[in-house]
């Protein structure tokens, strides 16, 4: 009896599986709407806060224009390897 039942289940598995999966999905969807616990949207977007943080970091890295530390003193200091620069 058990081998015959296994043959029937194996033969009709696609026919049985689709309606069962649809029923489980329908019930789960409706239960989820009953227990809706959506999270509130943040006041500020993640992309906006990231852009602001990057701008602050870039402004801090540049420094003052009056110092002119970004201008090389001579032509020979223009493209120097980091290993050859003097510690300041």
Short mmCIF file of the C-alpha atoms (twelve columns), coordinates in Angstrom:
data_MODEL
# 
_entry.id   MODEL 
# 
loop_
_atom_site.group_PDB 
_atom_site.id 
_atom_site.type_symbol 
_atom_site.label_atom_id 
_atom_site.label_alt_id 
_atom_site.label_comp_id 
_atom_site.label_asym_id 
_atom_site.label_seq_id 
_atom_site.Cartn_x 
_atom_site.Cartn_y 
_atom_site.Cartn_z 
_atom_site.pdbx_PDB_model_num 
ATOM 1  C CA . UNK A 1  0.000  0.000  0.000   1 
ATOM 2  C CA . UNK A 2  2.787  2.442  0.915   1 
ATOM 3  C CA . UNK A 3  4.712  1.934  -2.348  1 
ATOM 4  C CA . UNK A 4  1.534  2.589  -4.349  1 
ATOM 5  C CA . UNK A 5  0.895  5.790  -2.361  1 
ATOM 6  C CA . UNK A 6  4.473  6.958  -3.004  1 
ATOM 7  C CA . UNK A 7  4.038  6.363  -6.757  1 
ATOM 8  C CA . UNK A 8  0.817  8.389  -6.792  1 
ATOM 9  C CA . UNK A 9  2.401  11.236 -4.806  1 
ATOM 10 C CA . UNK A 10 5.482  11.249 -7.057  1 
ATOM 11 C CA . UNK A 11 3.332  11.249 -10.209 1 
ATOM 12 C CA . UNK A 12 0.980  14.029 -9.128  1 
ATOM 13 C CA . UNK A 13 3.456  16.127 -7.128  1 
ATOM 14 C CA . UNK A 14 3.321  19.169 -9.456  1 
ATOM 15 C CA . UNK A 15 -0.489 19.105 -9.466  1 
ATOM 16 C CA . UNK A 16 -0.643 18.917 -5.663  1 
ATOM 17 C CA . UNK A 17 2.224  21.330 -4.918  1 
ATOM 18 C CA . UNK A 18 0.952  24.379 -6.828  1 
ATOM 19 C CA . UNK A 19 -2.447 24.692 -5.099  1 
ATOM 20 C CA . UNK A 20 -0.914 24.002 -1.685  1 
ATOM 21 C CA . UNK A 21 1.761  26.666 -2.243  1 
ATOM 22 C CA . UNK A 22 -0.862 29.147 -3.459  1 
ATOM 23 C CA . UNK A 23 -3.014 28.496 -0.392  1 
ATOM 24 C CA . UNK A 24 -0.075 28.910 1.994   1 
ATOM 25 C CA . UNK A 25 0.958  32.139 0.243   1 
ATOM 26 C CA . UNK A 26 -2.580 33.551 0.353   1 
ATOM 27 C CA . UNK A 27 -2.980 32.787 4.047   1 
ATOM 28 C CA . UNK A 28 0.469  34.191 4.856   1 
ATOM 29 C CA . UNK A 29 -0.208 37.381 2.904   1 
ATOM 30 C CA . UNK A 30 -3.466 37.996 4.755   1 
ATOM 31 C CA . UNK A 31 -1.919 37.225 8.156   1 
ATOM 32 C CA . UNK A 32 0.868  39.664 7.406   1 
ATOM 33 C CA . UNK A 33 -1.641 42.412 6.705   1 
ATOM 34 C CA . UNK A 34 -3.253 41.750 10.109  1 
ATOM 35 C CA . UNK A 35 0.072  42.097 11.935  1 
ATOM 36 C CA . UNK A 36 1.434  45.009 9.924   1 
ATOM 37 C CA . UNK A 37 4.461  46.393 11.745  1 
ATOM 38 C CA . UNK A 38 5.970  48.654 9.152   1 
ATOM 39 C CA . UNK A 39 8.919  50.728 10.205  1 
ATOM 40 C CA . UNK A 40 8.604  54.499 9.912   1 
ATOM 41 C CA . UNK A 41 10.630 56.209 7.247   1 
ATOM 42 C CA . UNK A 42 13.756 57.950 8.520   1 
ATOM 43 C CA . UNK A 43 13.680 61.716 8.677   1 
ATOM 44 C CA . UNK A 44 16.770 62.015 6.538   1 
ATOM 45 C CA . UNK A 45 17.692 59.734 3.685   1 
ATOM 46 C CA . UNK A 46 20.697 57.497 3.891   1 
ATOM 47 C CA . UNK A 47 22.090 58.894 0.662   1 
ATOM 48 C CA . UNK A 48 21.701 62.475 1.871   1 
ATOM 49 C CA . UNK A 49 23.483 61.809 5.156   1 
ATOM 50 C CA . UNK A 50 26.270 59.978 3.322   1 
ATOM 51 C CA . UNK A 51 26.769 62.884 0.926   1 
ATOM 52 C CA . UNK A 52 26.903 65.376 3.808   1 
ATOM 53 C CA . UNK A 53 29.449 63.231 5.647   1 
ATOM 54 C CA . UNK A 54 31.609 62.915 2.523   1 
ATOM 55 C CA . UNK A 55 31.492 66.684 1.953   1 
ATOM 56 C CA . UNK A 56 32.565 67.338 5.552   1 
ATOM 57 C CA . UNK A 57 35.436 64.865 5.209   1 
ATOM 58 C CA . UNK A 58 36.530 66.414 1.922   1 
ATOM 59 C CA . UNK A 59 36.422 69.931 3.388   1 
ATOM 60 C CA . UNK A 60 38.499 68.821 6.369   1 
ATOM 61 C CA . UNK A 61 41.051 67.106 4.132   1 
ATOM 62 C CA . UNK A 62 41.610 70.153 1.902   1 
ATOM 63 C CA . UNK A 63 42.388 72.588 4.672   1 
ATOM 64 C CA . UNK A 64 42.809 76.307 4.196   1 
ATOM 65 C CA . UNK A 65 43.577 77.924 0.862   1 
ATOM 66 C CA . UNK A 66 45.768 80.523 2.590   1 
ATOM 67 C CA . UNK A 67 48.227 77.859 3.742   1 
ATOM 68 C CA . UNK A 68 48.846 76.702 0.164   1 
ATOM 69 C CA . UNK A 69 50.175 73.354 1.356   1 
ATOM 70 C CA . UNK A 70 48.851 71.704 -1.773  1 
ATOM 71 C CA . UNK A 71 51.212 73.685 -4.058  1 
ATOM 72 C CA . UNK A 72 54.682 72.153 -4.520  1 
ATOM 73 C CA . UNK A 73 57.640 74.427 -3.725  1 
ATOM 74 C CA . UNK A 74 59.523 73.367 -6.835  1 
ATOM 75 C CA . UNK A 75 59.040 71.338 -9.979  1 
ATOM 76 C CA . UNK A 76 60.925 68.433 -8.438  1 
ATOM 77 C CA . UNK A 77 58.276 67.962 -5.719  1 
ATOM 78 C CA . UNK A 78 55.420 67.658 -8.186  1 
ATOM 79 C CA . UNK A 79 55.273 63.876 -8.721  1 
ATOM 80 C CA . UNK A 80 57.244 62.310 -5.913  1 
ATOM 81 C CA . UNK A 81 56.682 58.815 -4.628  1 
ATOM 82 C CA . UNK A 82 55.297 58.679 -1.069  1 
ATOM 83 C CA . UNK A 83 58.334 56.707 0.032   1 
ATOM 84 C CA . UNK A 84 60.663 59.527 -1.088  1 
ATOM 85 C CA . UNK A 85 58.851 62.410 0.633   1 
ATOM 86 C CA . UNK A 86 60.216 63.908 3.800   1 
ATOM 87 C CA . UNK A 87 58.071 63.576 6.909   1 
ATOM 88 C CA . UNK A 88 56.652 66.996 7.752   1 
# 
